[in-house]
């Protein structure tokens, strides 16, 4: 057609600059098809993946615009081209085909939709554009989350598509009180965010606080929950995560019903849950799928592993450097004989091994999956054996470091595991300087920090600080489910009771 050959004269350089500066906000669709075509081409800088298709309908010139990199060709053909080919210019069915599509007369909305995979139809003489949803969906299948292994329970995990994730959540919580609010963040990337909570259960003040913090973000890009997390958390200087990251559907559903808020980010399977406390990171949905005594035993082991991971290397340094007398007589000679051959202080010995373990761990993650685990195991064995024979590290140090590494990976949350691995280094420094006194002061500083920390206004170390006896039934221990009649108080839910007194049938037997 001739209007495609006119070298986009409809918009001059002044208008083009104005177009780029305004980002099409407030610009209405022109009545001339030539001006509309030129506007779309200039707005997208004549990108090579911007495709056009020209046809006549009812003696009017029509143009279809779409990005071939965002559109599913089969959907475009089935939704538009096939029905259009089956009708003639005099057939009223053709009018119905075009009329049932949604319309828009604002170029800001139109260009946003095109970047989401929509195709648009421009008709000559009409000041609106038809929108066709032809977005390509490159989704992976639903599967178990790789970072959160499931022993017993639902094996469904979230994927990168936010619509699929919310669909799974709606199917899991079939209740009209499940409220979803959409936001768009990122001046350039325009990522879709969903804030989800249960009306009547979640505290509205906390919900407003989450909304306010998210809406205050002004950034060119929001690529992932980790990137997004730092904008809204209470204390960015703290090593502890203040939002719970999970890919498990059952975990998100359970926290929503308890009165917490879930934040979904399009393009990521990870969901952020707020507000949260320290003990939530040491809980797993698998705890509720086993006997109460077994769940309690596993939780206690996880919490003990926290203390073990941050204090064991520090205890080794303090004992060897300051308090050798506390060792049993049977161990004194063996430990002293191994340590006397080491040419540097215990702190340097511990740092060498801890950093070596971190290097092996990082290498195992970055290497291809086929050889990563093998390199990690072989590297650990070979380096451990060779470094002891070379007299650079004692056998006792190898045992300490291996136990510490295992303890740091017991926590179900990867973010908390990273915080634990980081905390042992200042504890080692304190032990090397003051011995046991340094460890005590280090633990006191850590406890003060945990008591002071908050997550969206909720106490991070609840229910230990402030102490709430009722909430202890589902923190350090896991009481039987039928005894958990009320929700945790730390995030201040509007509805405290979550179930009536159960097992009344025992009274009748």
C-alpha positions as CSV (number, residue, x, y, z in Angstrom):
1,X,0.0,0.0,0.0
2,X,1.1,3.5,-0.8
3,X,1.0,4.9,2.8
4,X,3.8,2.4,3.8
5,X,6.1,3.9,1.1
6,X,5.8,7.5,2.2
7,X,8.8,7.3,4.5
8,X,6.7,8.0,7.6
9,X,6.2,11.7,6.8
10,X,3.3,11.8,9.3
11,X,5.6,12.6,12.2
12,X,8.5,15.0,11.9
13,X,11.6,15.1,14.0
14,X,10.1,17.5,16.5
15,X,7.1,15.2,17.0
16,X,9.4,12.2,17.2
17,X,11.4,13.7,20.0
18,X,8.2,14.6,21.8
19,X,7.0,11.1,21.4
20,X,10.1,9.6,23.0
21,X,10.0,12.0,25.9
22,X,6.3,11.5,26.6
23,X,6.3,7.6,26.2
24,X,3.0,8.0,24.5
25,X,1.1,9.0,27.7
26,X,-2.1,10.8,26.8
27,X,-1.7,10.5,23.0
28,X,-4.9,9.5,21.3
29,X,-5.3,7.4,18.2
30,X,-5.5,9.4,15.0
31,X,-8.3,9.1,12.5
32,X,-5.9,8.7,9.6
33,X,-4.4,5.2,9.3
34,X,-1.3,6.7,7.8
35,X,-0.6,8.7,11.0
36,X,-1.3,5.7,13.2
37,X,1.1,3.5,11.2
38,X,3.8,6.1,11.2
39,X,3.3,6.6,15.0
40,X,3.7,2.9,15.8
41,X,6.7,2.5,13.5
42,X,8.5,5.6,15.0
43,X,7.6,4.7,18.6
44,X,9.3,1.3,18.2
45,X,12.2,2.7,16.1
46,X,11.2,0.5,13.1
47,X,12.4,-2.6,15.0
48,X,13.0,-5.5,12.7
49,X,10.7,-7.9,14.7
50,X,7.8,-5.4,14.3
51,X,5.6,-7.1,11.7
52,X,2.7,-5.7,9.6
53,X,-0.1,-7.3,7.6
54,X,-2.3,-5.2,5.3
55,X,-5.8,-6.1,4.1
56,X,-9.1,-4.5,3.1
57,X,-12.3,-4.9,5.1
58,X,-15.6,-3.3,4.1
59,X,-13.6,-1.2,1.5
60,X,-11.5,0.2,4.3
61,X,-7.7,-0.2,4.7
62,X,-6.7,-2.2,7.7
63,X,-3.3,-3.0,9.2
64,X,-2.3,-5.6,11.7
65,X,0.8,-4.9,13.9
66,X,2.5,-7.4,16.1
67,X,6.0,-8.4,17.4
68,X,6.9,-11.8,15.9
69,X,9.2,-12.4,18.9
70,X,6.3,-12.1,21.4
71,X,3.3,-13.5,19.4
72,X,2.3,-17.1,19.1
73,X,1.7,-17.6,15.4
74,X,-0.9,-20.3,15.9
75,X,-3.0,-18.2,18.3
76,X,-2.8,-15.3,15.8
77,X,-3.9,-17.5,13.0
78,X,-6.7,-19.3,14.9
79,X,-8.0,-16.1,16.6
80,X,-7.9,-13.8,13.6
81,X,-6.7,-14.9,10.2
82,X,-8.8,-18.1,9.9
83,X,-12.1,-16.5,10.9
84,X,-11.4,-13.5,8.7
85,X,-10.6,-15.8,5.7
86,X,-13.9,-17.6,6.1
87,X,-16.0,-14.5,5.6
88,X,-16.3,-12.0,2.8
89,X,-16.5,-8.2,2.7
90,X,-20.3,-8.4,2.5
91,X,-20.7,-11.0,5.2
92,X,-21.9,-9.6,8.6
93,X,-19.9,-12.3,10.3
94,X,-16.7,-10.5,9.5
95,X,-18.0,-7.4,11.4
96,X,-18.7,-9.6,14.4
97,X,-15.2,-11.0,14.2
98,X,-13.7,-7.6,14.4
99,X,-16.2,-6.1,16.8
100,X,-15.8,-8.7,19.6
101,X,-12.2,-7.7,20.2
102,X,-11.5,-5.1,23.0
103,X,-10.8,-1.6,21.8
104,X,-8.5,1.2,22.9
105,X,-7.9,4.8,21.8
106,X,-4.8,5.6,23.9
107,X,-1.4,4.8,22.5
108,X,0.1,4.4,25.9
109,X,-2.2,1.4,26.6
110,X,-1.8,0.1,23.0
111,X,2.1,0.1,23.1
112,X,2.1,-1.5,26.5
113,X,-0.2,-4.3,25.3
114,X,2.0,-4.9,22.2
115,X,5.0,-5.4,24.5
116,X,2.9,-8.0,26.3
117,X,2.3,-10.0,23.1
118,X,-0.9,-8.5,21.9
119,X,-1.6,-7.9,18.2
120,X,-3.4,-4.7,17.1
121,X,-5.7,-3.9,14.2
122,X,-5.8,-0.4,12.8
123,X,-8.8,0.6,10.6
124,X,-8.8,3.7,8.4
125,X,-11.1,6.4,9.6
126,X,-11.6,5.1,13.1
127,X,-10.1,6.5,16.2
128,X,-9.7,3.3,18.1
129,X,-7.5,0.2,17.8
130,X,-8.6,-3.5,18.2
131,X,-6.5,-5.6,20.6
132,X,-6.0,-9.3,20.1
133,X,-4.4,-11.5,22.8
134,X,-1.9,-13.6,20.9
135,X,0.9,-13.7,23.5
136,X,3.3,-16.6,23.3
137,X,3.4,-18.7,26.5
138,X,6.8,-20.5,26.9
139,X,6.1,-22.2,30.2
140,X,7.8,-25.1,31.8
141,X,5.7,-27.9,33.2
142,X,4.7,-27.9,36.9
143,X,7.2,-29.8,39.0
144,X,8.6,-30.2,42.4
145,X,10.8,-27.2,43.5
146,X,14.5,-28.1,43.1
147,X,15.5,-25.9,46.1
148,X,12.9,-27.2,48.5
149,X,12.7,-31.0,48.5
150,X,9.4,-32.5,49.6
151,X,9.2,-35.7,51.7
152,X,5.4,-35.9,52.1
153,X,2.7,-33.6,50.8
154,X,2.0,-31.6,47.7
155,X,4.8,-31.8,45.0
156,X,3.4,-28.8,43.1
157,X,5.8,-25.9,42.7
158,X,5.4,-22.4,41.2
159,X,6.7,-21.6,37.7
160,X,7.8,-18.3,36.0
161,X,4.4,-17.3,34.8
162,X,2.4,-15.2,37.4
163,X,-1.0,-16.2,35.9
164,X,-0.2,-19.9,36.3
165,X,1.0,-19.3,39.9
166,X,-2.1,-17.4,40.9
167,X,-4.3,-20.1,39.2
168,X,-2.7,-22.7,41.3
169,X,-3.2,-20.6,44.4
170,X,-6.9,-20.0,43.6
171,X,-7.4,-23.7,43.2
172,X,-5.7,-24.3,46.5
173,X,-7.7,-21.7,48.4
174,X,-11.2,-21.7,47.1
175,X,-12.5,-18.7,49.1
176,X,-13.9,-15.3,48.1
177,X,-11.8,-13.6,50.7
178,X,-8.6,-14.3,48.7
179,X,-7.7,-10.8,47.4
180,X,-5.2,-10.1,44.6
181,X,-3.9,-6.7,43.7
182,X,-1.8,-6.1,40.6
183,X,1.0,-3.5,40.4
184,X,3.5,-2.7,37.7
185,X,7.1,-1.9,38.6
186,X,10.2,-1.0,36.6
187,X,10.3,2.1,34.4
188,X,11.9,0.0,31.6
189,X,11.1,-3.7,32.3
190,X,7.5,-3.1,33.6
191,X,7.3,-6.2,35.7
192,X,3.9,-7.3,36.9
193,X,3.6,-7.7,40.7
194,X,0.8,-9.3,42.6
195,X,0.1,-8.7,46.3
196,X,-2.1,-11.4,47.8
197,X,-3.7,-11.6,51.2
198,X,-6.9,-12.9,52.9
199,X,-9.5,-10.3,53.6
200,X,-10.7,-10.5,57.2
201,X,-7.6,-12.3,58.4
202,X,-4.6,-10.3,57.3
203,X,-4.0,-7.1,59.2
204,X,-5.1,-4.2,56.9
205,X,-2.4,-1.9,58.4
206,X,0.3,-4.3,57.4
207,X,-1.2,-4.7,54.0
208,X,-1.2,-0.9,53.5
209,X,2.4,-0.8,54.7
210,X,3.4,-3.4,52.1
211,X,1.5,-1.6,49.3
212,X,3.0,1.7,50.3
213,X,6.6,0.4,50.2
214,X,6.1,-1.4,46.9
215,X,4.5,1.7,45.3
216,X,7.4,3.9,46.4
217,X,9.9,1.9,44.4
218,X,11.3,3.9,41.4
219,X,13.7,1.8,39.4
220,X,14.4,1.1,35.7
221,X,14.3,-2.7,36.3
222,X,12.8,-5.2,38.7
223,X,14.1,-8.6,37.5
224,X,13.7,-10.9,40.5
225,X,12.3,-11.1,44.0
226,X,15.9,-10.9,45.4
227,X,16.4,-7.6,43.5
228,X,13.0,-6.4,44.6
229,X,13.4,-7.5,48.2
230,X,16.0,-4.9,49.2
231,X,13.8,-2.0,48.3
232,X,11.1,-2.8,50.9
233,X,12.8,-4.8,53.8
234,X,13.1,-3.0,57.2
235,X,16.9,-3.4,57.7
236,X,19.2,-3.8,54.7
237,X,22.2,-3.9,57.0
238,X,21.1,-7.1,58.8
239,X,22.5,-10.4,57.6
240,X,19.1,-12.1,58.4
241,X,16.5,-12.3,55.7
242,X,13.3,-10.5,56.6
243,X,11.1,-12.1,54.0
244,X,10.5,-15.8,53.4
245,X,11.3,-17.0,49.9
246,X,9.5,-20.2,48.8
247,X,8.5,-22.0,45.6
248,X,6.1,-24.3,47.4
249,X,2.3,-23.9,46.9
250,X,1.4,-25.4,50.2
251,X,3.7,-23.2,52.1
252,X,2.3,-20.0,50.5
253,X,-1.3,-21.2,51.1
254,X,-0.7,-22.0,54.8
255,X,1.0,-18.6,55.4
256,X,-1.9,-16.7,53.7
257,X,-4.5,-18.5,55.9
258,X,-2.4,-17.6,58.9
259,X,-2.8,-13.9,58.0
260,X,0.5,-13.2,56.2
261,X,0.9,-11.5,52.8
262,X,2.4,-13.1,49.6
263,X,4.1,-11.1,46.9
264,X,4.4,-12.7,43.4
265,X,6.7,-11.3,40.7
266,X,6.1,-12.2,37.1
267,X,9.0,-14.1,35.6
268,X,10.1,-15.8,38.8
269,X,8.8,-18.9,40.6
270,X,9.9,-17.5,44.0
271,X,7.2,-16.0,46.2
272,X,8.0,-13.5,49.1
273,X,6.0,-13.9,52.3
274,X,5.7,-11.1,54.8
275,X,5.8,-10.4,57.7
276,X,7.9,-13.2,59.0
277,X,9.9,-14.2,62.1
278,X,13.1,-16.1,62.7
279,X,11.6,-19.4,63.6
280,X,9.6,-19.5,60.3
281,X,12.8,-20.2,58.4
282,X,13.4,-23.4,60.5
283,X,9.9,-24.7,59.8
284,X,8.9,-26.9,56.9
285,X,5.4,-28.0,55.6
286,X,6.8,-31.6,56.0
287,X,6.7,-31.0,59.8
288,X,2.9,-31.1,59.7
289,X,2.8,-34.2,57.6
290,X,4.6,-36.3,60.3
291,X,3.8,-37.1,63.9
292,X,4.0,-34.2,66.4
293,X,6.9,-35.8,68.3
294,X,8.9,-36.4,65.1
295,X,8.2,-32.8,63.8
296,X,9.3,-31.4,67.2
297,X,12.5,-33.5,67.2
298,X,13.4,-32.4,63.6
299,X,12.8,-28.7,64.5
300,X,15.0,-28.9,67.6
301,X,17.7,-30.5,65.5
302,X,17.4,-27.6,63.0
303,X,17.6,-24.9,65.7
304,X,20.6,-26.7,67.3
305,X,22.3,-26.7,64.0
306,X,22.0,-22.9,63.9
307,X,24.0,-22.7,67.1
308,X,26.4,-25.3,66.0
309,X,27.1,-23.7,62.6
310,X,28.0,-20.3,64.1
311,X,29.9,-21.3,67.2
312,X,31.7,-24.6,66.5
313,X,34.7,-23.1,64.6
314,X,34.8,-20.3,67.2
315,X,34.8,-22.9,70.1
316,X,37.7,-24.7,68.4
317,X,39.7,-21.5,68.2
318,X,39.0,-20.5,71.8
319,X,39.9,-23.9,73.2
320,X,43.2,-24.2,71.2
321,X,44.2,-20.6,71.8
322,X,43.0,-19.9,75.3
323,X,41.3,-22.7,77.2
324,X,43.2,-25.9,76.5
325,X,42.6,-27.1,80.1
326,X,38.9,-27.8,79.4
327,X,39.7,-30.8,77.2
328,X,39.5,-34.3,78.7
329,X,42.8,-35.8,79.6
330,X,42.3,-38.5,76.9
331,X,42.1,-35.9,74.2
332,X,44.8,-33.5,75.3
333,X,47.8,-35.4,73.9
334,X,46.1,-36.3,70.6
335,X,44.9,-32.7,70.0
336,X,48.1,-31.1,71.2
337,X,50.2,-33.4,69.0
338,X,48.2,-32.4,65.9
339,X,48.1,-28.7,66.7
340,X,51.9,-28.4,67.5
341,X,52.7,-29.2,63.9
342,X,50.6,-26.3,62.5
343,X,52.9,-23.3,61.8
344,X,50.2,-20.5,62.3
345,X,47.5,-19.6,64.9
346,X,44.2,-21.5,65.0
347,X,42.3,-18.5,63.5
348,X,44.4,-18.7,60.2
349,X,43.9,-22.5,60.2
350,X,40.1,-22.1,60.5
351,X,39.9,-19.4,57.9
352,X,41.9,-21.5,55.4
353,X,39.5,-24.4,55.8
354,X,36.3,-22.4,55.9
355,X,37.2,-20.4,52.8
356,X,38.2,-23.7,51.1
357,X,34.8,-25.1,51.9
358,X,33.1,-22.0,50.5
359,X,35.2,-22.2,47.3
360,X,34.2,-25.9,46.8
361,X,30.6,-25.1,47.4
362,X,30.6,-22.2,44.9
363,X,32.4,-24.3,42.3
364,X,29.9,-27.1,42.8
365,X,27.0,-24.7,42.0
366,X,28.6,-23.1,39.0
367,X,29.9,-26.2,37.3
368,X,27.6,-28.2,35.0
369,X,25.2,-30.4,36.9
370,X,26.8,-33.6,35.4
371,X,30.2,-33.0,37.0
372,X,29.4,-30.5,39.8
373,X,28.6,-33.0,42.6
374,X,31.6,-35.2,41.6
375,X,34.0,-32.4,41.7
376,X,32.7,-31.2,45.1
377,X,33.1,-34.6,46.7
378,X,36.4,-35.5,45.1
379,X,37.8,-32.0,45.6
380,X,36.8,-32.1,49.3
381,X,38.4,-35.5,49.9
382,X,41.6,-34.8,48.0
383,X,42.1,-31.4,49.5
384,X,41.3,-32.5,53.0
385,X,43.6,-35.5,52.9
386,X,46.5,-33.5,51.2
387,X,46.2,-30.5,53.5
388,X,46.5,-32.7,56.6
389,X,49.5,-34.6,55.3
390,X,51.2,-31.3,54.4
391,X,50.9,-30.2,58.0
392,X,48.8,-27.1,57.1
393,X,45.7,-28.1,59.0
394,X,45.0,-30.5,61.9
395,X,42.7,-33.5,61.7
396,X,40.6,-31.9,64.4
397,X,40.0,-28.9,62.2
398,X,38.8,-31.1,59.4
399,X,36.2,-32.6,61.7
400,X,35.1,-29.2,62.9
401,X,34.8,-27.7,59.5
402,X,32.9,-30.7,58.0
403,X,30.4,-30.7,61.0
404,X,29.9,-26.9,60.6
405,X,29.3,-27.2,56.9
406,X,26.7,-30.0,57.4
407,X,25.0,-28.0,60.2
408,X,24.7,-24.8,58.0
409,X,22.8,-26.7,55.3
410,X,20.2,-28.2,57.7
411,X,18.0,-25.1,57.5
412,X,15.2,-25.4,54.9
413,X,15.8,-21.8,53.7
414,X,18.8,-21.0,51.5
415,X,18.8,-17.3,52.5
416,X,19.0,-18.2,56.2
417,X,21.7,-20.8,55.4
418,X,23.8,-18.0,53.7
419,X,23.3,-15.8,56.8
420,X,24.5,-18.6,59.1
421,X,27.6,-19.2,57.0
422,X,28.5,-15.5,57.1
423,X,28.0,-15.1,60.9
424,X,30.6,-17.7,61.8
425,X,33.4,-15.5,60.6
426,X,32.9,-12.6,63.1
427,X,32.4,-15.2,65.8
428,X,35.7,-16.7,64.9
429,X,37.3,-13.3,65.1
430,X,35.8,-12.7,68.5
431,X,37.0,-16.1,69.8
432,X,40.5,-15.5,68.5
433,X,40.7,-12.2,70.3
434,X,39.0,-12.9,73.7
435,X,38.4,-16.7,73.8
436,X,35.1,-17.8,75.4
437,X,34.4,-14.2,76.6
438,X,34.5,-13.1,72.9
439,X,32.0,-15.9,72.0
440,X,29.7,-14.8,74.8
441,X,29.8,-11.2,73.8
442,X,29.2,-12.2,70.1
443,X,26.2,-14.2,71.1
444,X,24.8,-11.4,73.2
445,X,25.2,-8.9,70.3
446,X,23.5,-11.4,68.0
447,X,20.6,-11.9,70.5
448,X,20.2,-8.1,70.9
449,X,20.1,-7.7,67.1
450,X,17.4,-10.4,66.7
451,X,15.3,-8.9,69.4
452,X,15.6,-5.4,67.9
453,X,14.9,-6.5,64.3
454,X,11.4,-6.2,62.7
455,X,9.7,-7.4,59.6
456,X,7.1,-4.9,58.4
457,X,6.5,-3.8,62.0
458,X,6.3,-7.3,63.4
459,X,8.9,-8.5,66.0
460,X,11.4,-10.8,64.2
461,X,12.3,-12.9,67.2
462,X,8.7,-13.6,68.3
463,X,7.5,-15.5,70.2
464,X,10.7,-15.5,72.2
465,X,11.0,-11.7,72.3
466,X,8.4,-10.6,73.2
467,X,7.6,-13.9,75.0
468,X,4.2,-15.3,74.2
469,X,3.6,-18.7,75.6
470,X,0.7,-19.6,73.4
471,X,2.7,-19.0,70.2
472,X,5.5,-21.4,71.4
473,X,3.3,-24.3,70.4
474,X,4.3,-23.8,66.8
475,X,7.8,-22.4,66.9
476,X,10.5,-24.3,68.7
477,X,8.2,-27.3,69.1
478,X,5.4,-28.6,67.0
479,X,2.3,-29.4,69.1
480,X,-0.4,-31.6,67.7
481,X,-2.5,-29.8,65.0
482,X,-5.7,-30.1,66.9
483,X,-4.2,-28.0,69.7
484,X,-3.4,-25.1,67.4
485,X,-6.7,-23.2,67.7
486,X,-5.4,-19.7,67.3
487,X,-3.1,-18.0,64.8
488,X,0.3,-16.6,65.8
489,X,0.1,-13.1,67.2
490,X,3.4,-11.7,65.8
491,X,1.8,-10.4,62.6
492,X,-1.4,-9.2,64.4
493,X,-4.1,-11.0,62.3
494,X,-7.6,-9.6,62.5
495,X,-9.0,-13.0,63.2
496,X,-7.2,-14.9,65.8
497,X,-9.2,-18.1,66.0
498,X,-8.5,-20.6,63.1
499,X,-10.3,-23.6,64.4
500,X,-12.7,-24.7,67.2
501,X,-11.8,-27.1,69.9
502,X,-11.3,-30.4,68.2
503,X,-11.5,-34.1,69.3
504,X,-14.8,-33.5,71.1
505,X,-15.7,-37.1,70.1
506,X,-13.4,-38.3,72.9
507,X,-16.0,-37.0,75.4
508,X,-18.7,-39.3,74.0
509,X,-16.6,-42.5,74.2
